[in-house]
Amino acid sequence: MVRLNLLSEVGRQAARRFRVQAVPTLLVLDADGEVAYRHTGMPSRSEVVAHVP
């Protein structure tokens, strides 16, 4: 699990790469670095647990 500050350079680069347009956004990436799950807004704990391997 990684939390990024979108005001930092790394955060801005990640937001551009993954097309993040709102905060908070939860992304689950597969082994190839592709987005396997995306949720914009505050996810519930059960939602996170269900989608994070």
KASULFEN-V101534 format. One line per field, one symbol per residue. ss: DSSP state (~ for helix, > for strand, _ for the rest). psi: psi as a letter, one per 20 degrees, with the letter a starting at -180 (. if undefined). burial: + if it has 9 or more other ideal C-beta (glycine too) atoms within 8 Angstrom, else -. A space follows every 50 residues. Layout:
# KASULFEN-V101534
ss=???
psi=???
burial=???
This chain:
# KASULFEN-V101534
ss=________~~~~~~~~~_______>>>>>_____>>>>>>____~~~~~~ ~__
psi=pppqoiirgggggggggjlpiqpqppppqahjjqohpppproqrghgghh io.
burial=---+-+----++-++--+-+----++++------+---+---+---++-- +--
